[in-house]
Amino acid sequence: MFNVALVEGTSLKDLGVSVRVKPKAGKLDQGGGVVWRAKDKDNYYVARFNPLEDNLRLYKVENGKRTQLDHADAPGDRDWHTLKITMQGREITGWLDGKKLLVAEDSTFPDAGRIGVWSKADAQSYFDDLKAEAVNSAK
């Protein structure tokens, strides 16, 4: 089960988006992530940090099915962490706490969409300081 909260009135294509996340609890899953180019609750990109698995992962969720695009080791704890994503055209780059960890290309969702936050299963997480800005694509 994916828990997705989308921000109404947002519509960004080439963007920089970031959120602070703090894992609080969860037996099956912890942590959370940031969503962008969302068409609806079943179609979007997401980058998520999971301290139970000690990783940061990048996915596309298409028609409710999640497909991994990239992953990185990221030691887990229950402190605040900042996730940042940039996407220009089909190029996606992701950072955790200022460290570049994710790089991928994908064109599943080429149009502007909403931003939001994401968690999975029983994860209890705090989110703060969700920010997004449009960036000009040089391509």
Secondary structure, DSSP 4 states (H G I P E B T S, - for coil): -EEEEE-TT--BSSEEEEEEEEEEE-SS---EEEEEEEEETTEEEEEEEETTTTEEEEEEEETTEEEEEEEEE----SS-EEEEEEEETTEEEEEETTEEEEEEE--S--S-BEEEEEEETT-EEEEEEEEEEE-----
